[in-house]
Amino acid sequence: MIVRLMGEGQFEIDSKHLDEMNRIDNNIVKIVVKGDERAFKSEFKKLIDYVHRNGKKMPDNILKPSDIIIPPADVTVKEAQEIFKGEGLVPD
């Protein structure tokens, strides 16, 4: 599975990590509904850190279609309210 971290590039991550990414993503959806900036930043950082820890950075000269696109680390909770809707970024 290919995950794009906006502003950082693409990471290849084994699909066995999809459940944990989905769990974090679902938490983010609940948080953005409440508009809690601090909780959002904390949980969103967990998602980005998870991709960094478990994904393999792809060379910048190789571009593949992304299965999941994660916004840049500096996204605000207000912006996230437009992005993290329904089932969020990570499909169930």
N, CA, C and O atoms as a CHARMM CRD file, in Angstrom:
* protein
*
  368
    1    1 MET  N      0.84700  -1.15900   0.00000 PROA 1      0.00000
    2    1 MET  CA     0.00000   0.00000   0.00000 PROA 1      0.00000
    3    1 MET  C      0.90700   1.24000   0.00000 PROA 1      0.00000
    4    1 MET  O      1.93900   1.27700   0.67000 PROA 1      0.00000
    5    2 ILE  N      0.49100   2.24500  -0.76700 PROA 2      0.00000
    6    2 ILE  CA     1.26500   3.47900  -0.87100 PROA 2      0.00000
    7    2 ILE  C      0.53700   4.59200  -0.10800 PROA 2      0.00000
    8    2 ILE  O     -0.63700   4.87100  -0.35100 PROA 2      0.00000
    9    3 VAL  N      1.26500   5.21400   0.81500 PROA 3      0.00000
   10    3 VAL  CA     0.72900   6.31800   1.60000 PROA 3      0.00000
   11    3 VAL  C      1.52500   7.56600   1.26000 PROA 3      0.00000
   12    3 VAL  O      2.75400   7.56700   1.33500 PROA 3      0.00000
   13    4 ARG  N      0.82100   8.63000   0.88700 PROA 4      0.00000
   14    4 ARG  CA     1.48400   9.91400   0.63700 PROA 4      0.00000
   15    4 ARG  C      1.29700  10.79500   1.85300 PROA 4      0.00000
   16    4 ARG  O      0.17600  11.06700   2.28100 PROA 4      0.00000
   17    5 LEU  N      2.43100  11.24000   2.40900 PROA 5      0.00000
   18    5 LEU  CA     2.41600  12.26000   3.44000 PROA 5      0.00000
   19    5 LEU  C      2.70000  13.57000   2.72300 PROA 5      0.00000
   20    5 LEU  O      3.81900  13.81300   2.27100 PROA 5      0.00000
   21    6 MET  N      1.68400  14.40800   2.62200 PROA 6      0.00000
   22    6 MET  CA     1.83400  15.66000   1.87700 PROA 6      0.00000
   23    6 MET  C      3.02200  16.44700   2.43600 PROA 6      0.00000
   24    6 MET  O      3.14400  16.65000   3.64400 PROA 6      0.00000
   25    7 GLY  N      3.87500  16.87500   1.53800 PROA 7      0.00000
   26    7 GLY  CA     5.06000  17.62700   1.91700 PROA 7      0.00000
   27    7 GLY  C      6.26400  16.75700   2.23900 PROA 7      0.00000
   28    7 GLY  O      7.36700  17.27100   2.42500 PROA 7      0.00000
   29    8 GLU  N      6.06400  15.43100   2.30700 PROA 8      0.00000
   30    8 GLU  CA     7.16700  14.52500   2.65300 PROA 8      0.00000
   31    8 GLU  C      7.42300  13.45900   1.61200 PROA 8      0.00000
   32    8 GLU  O      8.52800  12.92100   1.54100 PROA 8      0.00000
   33    9 GLY  N      6.43100  13.14400   0.80500 PROA 9      0.00000
   34    9 GLY  CA     6.60200  12.11600  -0.20100 PROA 9      0.00000
   35    9 GLY  C      5.77700  10.88200   0.08600 PROA 9      0.00000
   36    9 GLY  O      4.84800  10.90300   0.89400 PROA 9      0.00000
   37   10 GLN  N      6.14000   9.79400  -0.60000 PROA 10     0.00000
   38   10 GLN  CA     5.38000   8.55600  -0.49600 PROA 10     0.00000
   39   10 GLN  C      6.12500   7.52300   0.34200 PROA 10     0.00000
   40   10 GLN  O      7.35400   7.47200   0.36600 PROA 10     0.00000
   41   11 PHE  N      5.32700   6.69700   1.03200 PROA 11     0.00000
   42   11 PHE  CA     5.85300   5.61500   1.85700 PROA 11     0.00000
   43   11 PHE  C      5.13100   4.33900   1.46600 PROA 11     0.00000
   44   11 PHE  O      3.91700   4.33300   1.26300 PROA 11     0.00000
   45   12 GLU  N      5.88800   3.26500   1.36500 PROA 12     0.00000
   46   12 GLU  CA     5.29800   1.95900   1.12200 PROA 12     0.00000
   47   12 GLU  C      5.11200   1.30800   2.48500 PROA 12     0.00000
   48   12 GLU  O      6.05300   1.21900   3.27400 PROA 12     0.00000
   49   13 ILE  N      3.89600   0.85500   2.75400 PROA 13     0.00000
   50   13 ILE  CA     3.59800   0.27900   4.06000 PROA 13     0.00000
   51   13 ILE  C      2.78800  -0.99400   3.85700 PROA 13     0.00000
   52   13 ILE  O      1.86500  -1.03600   3.04400 PROA 13     0.00000
   53   14 ASP  N      3.14100  -2.00900   4.59400 PROA 14     0.00000
   54   14 ASP  CA     2.46200  -3.30300   4.48100 PROA 14     0.00000
   55   14 ASP  C      1.00600  -3.16000   4.90600 PROA 14     0.00000
   56   14 ASP  O      0.70200  -2.43400   5.85200 PROA 14     0.00000
   57   15 SER  N      0.12500  -3.83600   4.22400 PROA 15     0.00000
   58   15 SER  CA    -1.30900  -3.74500   4.51600 PROA 15     0.00000
   59   15 SER  C     -1.66900  -4.28000   5.90200 PROA 15     0.00000
   60   15 SER  O     -2.77200  -4.03100   6.38800 PROA 15     0.00000
   61   16 LYS  N     -0.75900  -5.00800   6.54200 PROA 16     0.00000
   62   16 LYS  CA    -1.03000  -5.49200   7.91000 PROA 16     0.00000
   63   16 LYS  C     -1.15000  -4.32200   8.88700 PROA 16     0.00000
   64   16 LYS  O     -1.66100  -4.49500   9.99300 PROA 16     0.00000
   65   17 HSD  N     -0.69000  -3.14500   8.49600 PROA 17     0.00000
   66   17 HSD  CA    -0.75800  -1.96300   9.34500 PROA 17     0.00000
   67   17 HSD  C     -2.05600  -1.18100   9.15100 PROA 17     0.00000
   68   17 HSD  O     -2.29700  -0.19500   9.84700 PROA 17     0.00000
   69   18 LEU  N     -2.87400  -1.61100   8.22500 PROA 18     0.00000
   70   18 LEU  CA    -4.10200  -0.88400   7.90000 PROA 18     0.00000
   71   18 LEU  C     -5.05900  -0.78200   9.08700 PROA 18     0.00000
   72   18 LEU  O     -5.66900   0.26800   9.28900 PROA 18     0.00000
   73   19 ASP  N     -5.20100  -1.82800   9.86100 PROA 19     0.00000
   74   19 ASP  CA    -6.12400  -1.79900  11.00900 PROA 19     0.00000
   75   19 ASP  C     -5.72400  -0.73900  12.02900 PROA 19     0.00000
   76   19 ASP  O     -6.57700   0.00800  12.50900 PROA 19     0.00000
   77   20 GLU  N     -4.45400  -0.66500  12.36200 PROA 20     0.00000
   78   20 GLU  CA    -3.99900   0.32900  13.34600 PROA 20     0.00000
   79   20 GLU  C     -4.12500   1.74300  12.77400 PROA 20     0.00000
   80   20 GLU  O     -4.53000   2.66500  13.48100 PROA 20     0.00000
   81   21 MET  N     -3.78500   1.91200  11.51700 PROA 21     0.00000
   82   21 MET  CA    -3.94300   3.22900  10.89600 PROA 21     0.00000
   83   21 MET  C     -5.41400   3.62900  10.88700 PROA 21     0.00000
   84   21 MET  O     -5.74200   4.79300  11.11600 PROA 21     0.00000
   85   22 ASN  N     -6.28800   2.68700  10.62700 PROA 22     0.00000
   86   22 ASN  CA    -7.72400   2.95800  10.60700 PROA 22     0.00000
   87   22 ASN  C     -8.22300   3.32700  12.00500 PROA 22     0.00000
   88   22 ASN  O     -9.07300   4.20700  12.14900 PROA 22     0.00000
   89   23 ARG  N     -7.70300   2.66600  13.02100 PROA 23     0.00000
   90   23 ARG  CA    -8.09300   2.97700  14.40000 PROA 23     0.00000
   91   23 ARG  C     -7.72800   4.42000  14.74400 PROA 23     0.00000
   92   23 ARG  O     -8.54400   5.15600  15.30000 PROA 23     0.00000
   93   24 ILE  N     -6.50500   4.81900  14.41500 PROA 24     0.00000
   94   24 ILE  CA    -6.06200   6.19100  14.67300 PROA 24     0.00000
   95   24 ILE  C     -6.90700   7.16900  13.85700 PROA 24     0.00000
   96   24 ILE  O     -7.33900   8.20000  14.37200 PROA 24     0.00000
   97   25 ASP  N     -7.13700   6.84900  12.61000 PROA 25     0.00000
   98   25 ASP  CA    -7.93800   7.68900  11.72000 PROA 25     0.00000
   99   25 ASP  C     -9.35400   7.88000  12.27100 PROA 25     0.00000
  100   25 ASP  O     -9.88000   8.99300  12.24800 PROA 25     0.00000
  101   26 ASN  N     -9.96900   6.81400  12.76100 PROA 26     0.00000
  102   26 ASN  CA   -11.31100   6.91200  13.33300 PROA 26     0.00000
  103   26 ASN  C    -11.32000   7.80400  14.57500 PROA 26     0.00000
  104   26 ASN  O    -12.27100   8.55300  14.79700 PROA 26     0.00000
  105   27 ASN  N    -10.25800   7.72200  15.38400 PROA 27     0.00000
  106   27 ASN  CA   -10.13800   8.62600  16.53700 PROA 27     0.00000
  107   27 ASN  C    -10.06100  10.07600  16.08100 PROA 27     0.00000
  108   27 ASN  O    -10.67000  10.95700  16.68900 PROA 27     0.00000
  109   28 ILE  N     -9.31600  10.31900  15.01500 PROA 28     0.00000
  110   28 ILE  CA    -9.18200  11.67900  14.48800 PROA 28     0.00000
  111   28 ILE  C    -10.54000  12.20900  14.02900 PROA 28     0.00000
  112   28 ILE  O    -10.87600  13.36400  14.29100 PROA 28     0.00000
  113   29 VAL  N    -11.31400  11.37600  13.35100 PROA 29     0.00000
  114   29 VAL  CA   -12.64400  11.79100  12.89100 PROA 29     0.00000
  115   29 VAL  C    -13.48800  12.24400  14.08100 PROA 29     0.00000
  116   29 VAL  O    -14.14300  13.28400  14.00900 PROA 29     0.00000
  117   30 LYS  N    -13.48200  11.48400  15.17000 PROA 30     0.00000
  118   30 LYS  CA   -14.25900  11.83600  16.36400 PROA 30     0.00000
  119   30 LYS  C    -13.77200  13.15000  16.97200 PROA 30     0.00000
  120   30 LYS  O    -14.57700  13.96300  17.42700 PROA 30     0.00000
  121   31 ILE  N    -12.46800  13.35400  16.97800 PROA 31     0.00000
  122   31 ILE  CA   -11.88800  14.55600  17.57500 PROA 31     0.00000
  123   31 ILE  C    -12.21600  15.79900  16.75800 PROA 31     0.00000
  124   31 ILE  O    -12.56700  16.83700  17.32000 PROA 31     0.00000
  125   32 VAL  N    -12.10300  15.70000  15.42300 PROA 32     0.00000
  126   32 VAL  CA   -12.34900  16.90000  14.60600 PROA 32     0.00000
  127   32 VAL  C    -13.81000  17.33300  14.67400 PROA 32     0.00000
  128   32 VAL  O    -14.10900  18.51700  14.52500 PROA 32     0.00000
  129   33 VAL  N    -14.71300  16.39700  14.89600 PROA 33     0.00000
  130   33 VAL  CA   -16.12800  16.75900  15.05500 PROA 33     0.00000
  131   33 VAL  C    -16.28600  17.68200  16.26700 PROA 33     0.00000
  132   33 VAL  O    -17.08600  18.61800  16.24600 PROA 33     0.00000
  133   34 LYS  N    -15.51900  17.40700  17.31400 PROA 34     0.00000
  134   34 LYS  CA   -15.56400  18.22400  18.53200 PROA 34     0.00000
  135   34 LYS  C    -14.80300  19.54300  18.36800 PROA 34     0.00000
  136   34 LYS  O    -15.04600  20.49600  19.10800 PROA 34     0.00000
  137   35 GLY  N    -13.88800  19.59600  17.40200 PROA 35     0.00000
  138   35 GLY  CA   -13.09800  20.80900  17.17900 PROA 35     0.00000
  139   35 GLY  C    -11.98200  21.01700  18.18200 PROA 35     0.00000
  140   35 GLY  O    -11.53600  22.14700  18.38200 PROA 35     0.00000
  141   36 ASP  N    -11.52600  19.95800  18.81200 PROA 36     0.00000
  142   36 ASP  CA   -10.47400  20.03900  19.83600 PROA 36     0.00000
  143   36 ASP  C     -9.09300  20.05100  19.16800 PROA 36     0.00000
  144   36 ASP  O     -8.56100  19.00700  18.79100 PROA 36     0.00000
  145   37 GLU  N     -8.53200  21.24600  19.03300 PROA 37     0.00000
  146   37 GLU  CA    -7.24700  21.42800  18.33300 PROA 37     0.00000
  147   37 GLU  C     -6.12000  20.63700  18.98800 PROA 37     0.00000
  148   37 GLU  O     -5.35000  19.97000  18.29600 PROA 37     0.00000
  149   38 ARG  N     -6.01500  20.70400  20.30900 PROA 38     0.00000
  150   38 ARG  CA    -4.91500  20.03000  21.01800 PROA 38     0.00000
  151   38 ARG  C     -4.99400  18.50800  20.83400 PROA 38     0.00000
  152   38 ARG  O     -3.99400  17.86900  20.51000 PROA 38     0.00000
  153   39 ALA  N     -6.17900  17.93500  21.04100 PROA 39     0.00000
  154   39 ALA  CA    -6.34600  16.48900  20.87900 PROA 39     0.00000
  155   39 ALA  C     -6.11900  16.08900  19.42600 PROA 39     0.00000
  156   39 ALA  O     -5.54700  15.03400  19.15200 PROA 39     0.00000
  157   40 PHE  N     -6.56900  16.93400  18.48800 PROA 40     0.00000
  158   40 PHE  CA    -6.35200  16.64200  17.07300 PROA 40     0.00000
  159   40 PHE  C     -4.85900  16.57600  16.75800 PROA 40     0.00000
  160   40 PHE  O     -4.39300  15.61900  16.14000 PROA 40     0.00000
  161   41 LYS  N     -4.11800  17.58500  17.18100 PROA 41     0.00000
  162   41 LYS  CA    -2.67300  17.61500  16.88800 PROA 41     0.00000
  163   41 LYS  C     -1.97900  16.37200  17.43800 PROA 41     0.00000
  164   41 LYS  O     -1.11300  15.79800  16.77800 PROA 41     0.00000
  165   42 SER  N     -2.35600  15.96300  18.63100 PROA 42     0.00000
  166   42 SER  CA    -1.74700  14.79600  19.26400 PROA 42     0.00000
  167   42 SER  C     -2.05300  13.52000  18.47800 PROA 42     0.00000
  168   42 SER  O     -1.15100  12.73200  18.19100 PROA 42     0.00000
  169   43 GLU  N     -3.31600  13.32100  18.13400 PROA 43     0.00000
  170   43 GLU  CA    -3.70600  12.08700  17.43100 PROA 43     0.00000
  171   43 GLU  C     -3.19600  12.09400  15.99200 PROA 43     0.00000
  172   43 GLU  O     -2.79500  11.05200  15.47300 PROA 43     0.00000
  173   44 PHE  N     -3.20700  13.25700  15.34600 PROA 44     0.00000
  174   44 PHE  CA    -2.71300  13.35800  13.97000 PROA 44     0.00000
  175   44 PHE  C     -1.21800  13.05300  13.92400 PROA 44     0.00000
  176   44 PHE  O     -0.73700  12.41400  12.98800 PROA 44     0.00000
  177   45 LYS  N     -0.48600  13.51500  14.94000 PROA 45     0.00000
  178   45 LYS  CA     0.94600  13.20500  15.02300 PROA 45     0.00000
  179   45 LYS  C      1.15900  11.69900  15.14300 PROA 45     0.00000
  180   45 LYS  O      2.11300  11.16300  14.58000 PROA 45     0.00000
  181   46 LYS  N      0.27000  11.00800  15.87800 PROA 46     0.00000
  182   46 LYS  CA     0.37000   9.54300  15.99900 PROA 46     0.00000
  183   46 LYS  C      0.26300   8.88200  14.63100 PROA 46     0.00000
  184   46 LYS  O      0.98500   7.92800  14.34100 PROA 46     0.00000
  185   47 LEU  N     -0.63800   9.38700  13.78900 PROA 47     0.00000
  186   47 LEU  CA    -0.81400   8.81400  12.45600 PROA 47     0.00000
  187   47 LEU  C      0.44300   9.01300  11.60700 PROA 47     0.00000
  188   47 LEU  O      0.92100   8.07900  10.96300 PROA 47     0.00000
  189   48 ILE  N      0.96200  10.21600  11.61200 PROA 48     0.00000
  190   48 ILE  CA     2.17900  10.50500  10.83900 PROA 48     0.00000
  191   48 ILE  C      3.35600   9.69700  11.36700 PROA 48     0.00000
  192   48 ILE  O      4.11200   9.11400  10.58900 PROA 48     0.00000
  193   49 ASP  N      3.51200   9.66100  12.67300 PROA 49     0.00000
  194   49 ASP  CA     4.61300   8.88300  13.27500 PROA 49     0.00000
  195   49 ASP  C      4.48600   7.40000  12.93800 PROA 49     0.00000
  196   49 ASP  O      5.48800   6.72200  12.71100 PROA 49     0.00000
  197   50 TYR  N      3.24600   6.89800  12.90800 PROA 50     0.00000
  198   50 TYR  CA     3.02500   5.48400  12.58700 PROA 50     0.00000
  199   50 TYR  C      3.51300   5.17300  11.17100 PROA 50     0.00000
  200   50 TYR  O      4.14900   4.14700  10.93500 PROA 50     0.00000
  201   51 VAL  N      3.20900   6.06600  10.24300 PROA 51     0.00000
  202   51 VAL  CA     3.66800   5.86900   8.86100 PROA 51     0.00000
  203   51 VAL  C      5.19600   5.92800   8.80400 PROA 51     0.00000
  204   51 VAL  O      5.82000   5.11400   8.12400 PROA 51     0.00000
  205   52 HSD  N      5.79800   6.88000   9.50800 PROA 52     0.00000
  206   52 HSD  CA     7.26500   6.98100   9.52900 PROA 52     0.00000
  207   52 HSD  C      7.90500   5.70800  10.08200 PROA 52     0.00000
  208   52 HSD  O      8.88800   5.21100   9.53100 PROA 52     0.00000
  209   53 ARG  N      7.34000   5.18300  11.17700 PROA 53     0.00000
  210   53 ARG  CA     7.91500   3.99300  11.83100 PROA 53     0.00000
  211   53 ARG  C      7.73800   2.72100  11.01200 PROA 53     0.00000
  212   53 ARG  O      8.63100   1.87500  10.97100 PROA 53     0.00000
  213   54 ASN  N      6.58800   2.58700  10.36300 PROA 54     0.00000
  214   54 ASN  CA     6.24800   1.31000   9.73300 PROA 54     0.00000
  215   54 ASN  C      6.32300   1.32700   8.21500 PROA 54     0.00000
  216   54 ASN  O      6.21100   0.28300   7.57300 PROA 54     0.00000
  217   55 GLY  N      6.50800   2.49100   7.64900 PROA 55     0.00000
  218   55 GLY  CA     6.59100   2.59500   6.20000 PROA 55     0.00000
  219   55 GLY  C      8.02400   2.72800   5.73400 PROA 55     0.00000
  220   55 GLY  O      8.92400   3.05900   6.50500 PROA 55     0.00000
  221   56 LYS  N      8.21100   2.46400   4.46700 PROA 56     0.00000
  222   56 LYS  CA     9.53200   2.60800   3.84800 PROA 56     0.00000
  223   56 LYS  C      9.43600   3.77200   2.87000 PROA 56     0.00000
  224   56 LYS  O      8.65100   3.73000   1.92300 PROA 56     0.00000
  225   57 LYS  N     10.23400   4.80900   3.09900 PROA 57     0.00000
  226   57 LYS  CA    10.21800   5.99100   2.24100 PROA 57     0.00000
  227   57 LYS  C     10.60700   5.58500   0.82800 PROA 57     0.00000
  228   57 LYS  O     11.62200   4.92400   0.61200 PROA 57     0.00000
  229   58 MET  N      9.77900   5.99300  -0.12900 PROA 58     0.00000
  230   58 MET  CA    10.06500   5.69300  -1.52900 PROA 58     0.00000
  231   58 MET  C     10.94000   6.80400  -2.10000 PROA 58     0.00000
  232   58 MET  O     10.80200   7.96100  -1.70300 PROA 58     0.00000
  233   59 PRO  N     11.83800   6.47200  -3.02600 PROA 59     0.00000
  234   59 PRO  CA    12.66300   7.50000  -3.65000 PROA 59     0.00000
  235   59 PRO  C     11.77400   8.55600  -4.32300 PROA 59     0.00000
  236   59 PRO  O     10.72900   8.23200  -4.88600 PROA 59     0.00000
  237   60 ASP  N     12.19700   9.80300  -4.25500 PROA 60     0.00000
  238   60 ASP  CA    11.41300  10.90800  -4.81900 PROA 60     0.00000
  239   60 ASP  C     11.23900  10.79900  -6.33400 PROA 60     0.00000
  240   60 ASP  O     10.29500  11.36100  -6.88800 PROA 60     0.00000
  241   61 ASN  N     12.13000  10.09100  -6.99800 PROA 61     0.00000
  242   61 ASN  CA    12.02800   9.98400  -8.45800 PROA 61     0.00000
  243   61 ASN  C     11.06500   8.88300  -8.90800 PROA 61     0.00000
  244   61 ASN  O     10.85800   8.68800 -10.10600 PROA 61     0.00000
  245   62 ILE  N     10.47700   8.16300  -7.94500 PROA 62     0.00000
  246   62 ILE  CA     9.48500   7.13300  -8.25900 PROA 62     0.00000
  247   62 ILE  C      8.13500   7.61800  -7.74900 PROA 62     0.00000
  248   62 ILE  O      7.98100   7.94400  -6.57200 PROA 62     0.00000
  249   63 LEU  N      7.17000   7.65900  -8.64300 PROA 63     0.00000
  250   63 LEU  CA     5.83700   8.12100  -8.27500 PROA 63     0.00000
  251   63 LEU  C      4.82200   7.04900  -8.63300 PROA 63     0.00000
  252   63 LEU  O      4.70000   6.65500  -9.79300 PROA 63     0.00000
  253   64 LYS  N      4.09400   6.58400  -7.62500 PROA 64     0.00000
  254   64 LYS  CA     3.04600   5.58600  -7.81900 PROA 64     0.00000
  255   64 LYS  C      1.73400   6.18300  -7.32300 PROA 64     0.00000
  256   64 LYS  O      1.74000   7.09900  -6.50100 PROA 64     0.00000
  257   65 PRO  N      0.61300   5.67100  -7.81800 PROA 65     0.00000
  258   65 PRO  CA    -0.67400   6.15000  -7.29300 PROA 65     0.00000
  259   65 PRO  C     -0.76000   5.87600  -5.78500 PROA 65     0.00000
  260   65 PRO  O     -0.44100   4.77800  -5.33000 PROA 65     0.00000
  261   66 SER  N     -1.18700   6.86500  -5.02700 PROA 66     0.00000
  262   66 SER  CA    -1.29300   6.72900  -3.57300 PROA 66     0.00000
  263   66 SER  C     -2.63300   6.12200  -3.18900 PROA 66     0.00000
  264   66 SER  O     -3.67700   6.52400  -3.70200 PROA 66     0.00000
  265   67 ASP  N     -2.59800   5.15200  -2.28200 PROA 67     0.00000
  266   67 ASP  CA    -3.81700   4.55100  -1.75600 PROA 67     0.00000
  267   67 ASP  C     -4.43900   5.43900  -0.68600 PROA 67     0.00000
  268   67 ASP  O     -5.66200   5.51300  -0.55800 PROA 67     0.00000
  269   68 ILE  N     -3.58700   6.11000   0.07800 PROA 68     0.00000
  270   68 ILE  CA    -4.01900   7.01300   1.14400 PROA 68     0.00000
  271   68 ILE  C     -3.18900   8.28300   1.04100 PROA 68     0.00000
  272   68 ILE  O     -1.97200   8.22800   0.86300 PROA 68     0.00000
  273   69 ILE  N     -3.85400   9.42400   1.15500 PROA 69     0.00000
  274   69 ILE  CA    -3.15100  10.71500   1.14800 PROA 69     0.00000
  275   69 ILE  C     -3.42400  11.38800   2.48200 PROA 69     0.00000
  276   69 ILE  O     -4.57200  11.65200   2.84000 PROA 69     0.00000
  277   70 ILE  N     -2.34800  11.66200   3.21300 PROA 70     0.00000
  278   70 ILE  CA    -2.44700  12.28000   4.52700 PROA 70     0.00000
  279   70 ILE  C     -2.00300  13.73600   4.39600 PROA 70     0.00000
  280   70 ILE  O     -0.94000  14.01500   3.84000 PROA 70     0.00000
  281   71 PRO  N     -2.81500  14.66400   4.90800 PROA 71     0.00000
  282   71 PRO  CA    -2.47100  16.08400   4.80500 PROA 71     0.00000
  283   71 PRO  C     -1.15200  16.40800   5.50300 PROA 71     0.00000
  284   71 PRO  O     -0.63300  15.58900   6.26100 PROA 71     0.00000
  285   72 PRO  N     -0.60800  17.60500   5.24900 PROA 72     0.00000
  286   72 PRO  CA     0.65800  17.98200   5.88600 PROA 72     0.00000
  287   72 PRO  C      0.51100  18.10000   7.40300 PROA 72     0.00000
  288   72 PRO  O     -0.58900  18.28800   7.92100 PROA 72     0.00000
  289   73 ALA  N      1.62100  17.98700   8.09000 PROA 73     0.00000
  290   73 ALA  CA     1.64400  17.97700   9.55100 PROA 73     0.00000
  291   73 ALA  C      1.08600  19.26300  10.16200 PROA 73     0.00000
  292   73 ALA  O      0.64200  19.25300  11.31000 PROA 73     0.00000
  293   74 ASP  N      1.10100  20.35000   9.42700 PROA 74     0.00000
  294   74 ASP  CA     0.64600  21.62600   9.98800 PROA 74     0.00000
  295   74 ASP  C     -0.84000  21.90500   9.73700 PROA 74     0.00000
  296   74 ASP  O     -1.29200  23.03400   9.93000 PROA 74     0.00000
  297   75 VAL  N     -1.60000  20.90300   9.31400 PROA 75     0.00000
  298   75 VAL  CA    -3.03500  21.07800   9.07200 PROA 75     0.00000
  299   75 VAL  C     -3.72400  21.46200  10.39100 PROA 75     0.00000
  300   75 VAL  O     -3.38000  20.93600  11.45000 PROA 75     0.00000
  301   76 THR  N     -4.67900  22.36600  10.32000 PROA 76     0.00000
  302   76 THR  CA    -5.41600  22.78600  11.51400 PROA 76     0.00000
  303   76 THR  C     -6.65800  21.92000  11.68100 PROA 76     0.00000
  304   76 THR  O     -7.07900  21.23700  10.74700 PROA 76     0.00000
  305   77 VAL  N     -7.23500  21.95300  12.86200 PROA 77     0.00000
  306   77 VAL  CA    -8.45400  21.18100  13.10300 PROA 77     0.00000
  307   77 VAL  C     -9.58200  21.69700  12.20900 PROA 77     0.00000
  308   77 VAL  O    -10.42100  20.91400  11.76500 PROA 77     0.00000
  309   78 LYS  N     -9.61200  22.98000  11.94500 PROA 78     0.00000
  310   78 LYS  CA   -10.63500  23.56100  11.05500 PROA 78     0.00000
  311   78 LYS  C    -10.49500  22.98300   9.64700 PROA 78     0.00000
  312   78 LYS  O    -11.48700  22.58900   9.03400 PROA 78     0.00000
  313   79 GLU  N     -9.26400  22.93200   9.13700 PROA 79     0.00000
  314   79 GLU  CA    -9.02500  22.32700   7.82300 PROA 79     0.00000
  315   79 GLU  C     -9.35000  20.83200   7.85000 PROA 79     0.00000
  316   79 GLU  O     -9.90700  20.28900   6.89500 PROA 79     0.00000
  317   80 ALA  N     -8.99700  20.18600   8.94600 PROA 80     0.00000
  318   80 ALA  CA    -9.22400  18.74300   9.08200 PROA 80     0.00000
  319   80 ALA  C    -10.70800  18.40500   9.07200 PROA 80     0.00000
  320   80 ALA  O    -11.08400  17.30800   8.65800 PROA 80     0.00000
  321   81 GLN  N    -11.55100  19.31700   9.51600 PROA 81     0.00000
  322   81 GLN  CA   -12.99000  19.07100   9.51200 PROA 81     0.00000
  323   81 GLN  C    -13.52200  18.87200   8.09900 PROA 81     0.00000
  324   81 GLN  O    -14.55500  18.23100   7.90500 PROA 81     0.00000
  325   82 GLU  N    -12.82600  19.41600   7.12300 PROA 82     0.00000
  326   82 GLU  CA   -13.21500  19.23000   5.72000 PROA 82     0.00000
  327   82 GLU  C    -12.63100  17.94600   5.12700 PROA 82     0.00000
  328   82 GLU  O    -13.10300  17.45500   4.10100 PROA 82     0.00000
  329   83 ILE  N    -11.61000  17.41400   5.77800 PROA 83     0.00000
  330   83 ILE  CA   -10.88300  16.25600   5.24300 PROA 83     0.00000
  331   83 ILE  C    -11.30500  14.95700   5.92100 PROA 83     0.00000
  332   83 ILE  O    -11.56200  13.95700   5.25100 PROA 83     0.00000
  333   84 PHE  N    -11.37400  14.97500   7.25100 PROA 84     0.00000
  334   84 PHE  CA   -11.66200  13.76500   8.03400 PROA 84     0.00000
  335   84 PHE  C    -13.16700  13.66600   8.26200 PROA 84     0.00000
  336   84 PHE  O    -13.67000  14.03500   9.32400 PROA 84     0.00000
  337   85 LYS  N    -13.86600  13.17300   7.27400 PROA 85     0.00000
  338   85 LYS  CA   -15.32100  13.01900   7.35100 PROA 85     0.00000
  339   85 LYS  C    -15.67900  11.54800   7.14300 PROA 85     0.00000
  340   85 LYS  O    -14.88700  10.77600   6.60300 PROA 85     0.00000
  341   86 GLY  N    -16.86500  11.17800   7.57500 PROA 86     0.00000
  342   86 GLY  CA   -17.35200   9.81600   7.33600 PROA 86     0.00000
  343   86 GLY  C    -16.39300   8.79200   7.89400 PROA 86     0.00000
  344   86 GLY  O    -16.16600   8.72500   9.10200 PROA 86     0.00000
  345   87 GLU  N    -15.83100   7.99400   7.00600 PROA 87     0.00000
  346   87 GLU  CA   -14.89900   6.95300   7.44800 PROA 87     0.00000
  347   87 GLU  C    -13.46400   7.46200   7.53200 PROA 87     0.00000
  348   87 GLU  O    -12.56300   6.69400   7.86900 PROA 87     0.00000
  349   88 GLY  N    -13.23200   8.73300   7.23600 PROA 88     0.00000
  350   88 GLY  CA   -11.89800   9.30400   7.35600 PROA 88     0.00000
  351   88 GLY  C    -11.03700   9.03200   6.13200 PROA 88     0.00000
  352   88 GLY  O    -11.55000   8.81600   5.03400 PROA 88     0.00000
  353   89 LEU  N     -9.73600   9.04400   6.33100 PROA 89     0.00000
  354   89 LEU  CA    -8.77900   8.85600   5.23600 PROA 89     0.00000
  355   89 LEU  C     -8.50700   7.39300   4.92200 PROA 89     0.00000
  356   89 LEU  O     -8.27300   7.02800   3.77000 PROA 89     0.00000
  357   90 VAL  N     -8.54000   6.56400   5.95000 PROA 90     0.00000
  358   90 VAL  CA    -8.18600   5.15500   5.81800 PROA 90     0.00000
  359   90 VAL  C     -9.48100   4.35100   5.67900 PROA 90     0.00000
  360   90 VAL  O    -10.30000   4.32900   6.59800 PROA 90     0.00000
  361   91 PRO  N     -9.66500   3.69700   4.54300 PROA 91     0.00000
  362   91 PRO  CA   -10.90000   2.92600   4.35000 PROA 91     0.00000
  363   91 PRO  C    -10.98100   1.73200   5.29500 PROA 91     0.00000
  364   91 PRO  O     -9.96800   1.11600   5.62700 PROA 91     0.00000
  365   92 ASP  N    -12.20200   1.41800   5.72200 PROA 92     0.00000
  366   92 ASP  CA   -12.40400   0.24900   6.59600 PROA 92     0.00000
  367   92 ASP  C    -12.19700  -1.03700   5.84700 PROA 92     0.00000
  368   92 ASP  O    -12.32700  -2.11600   6.42500 PROA 92     0.00000
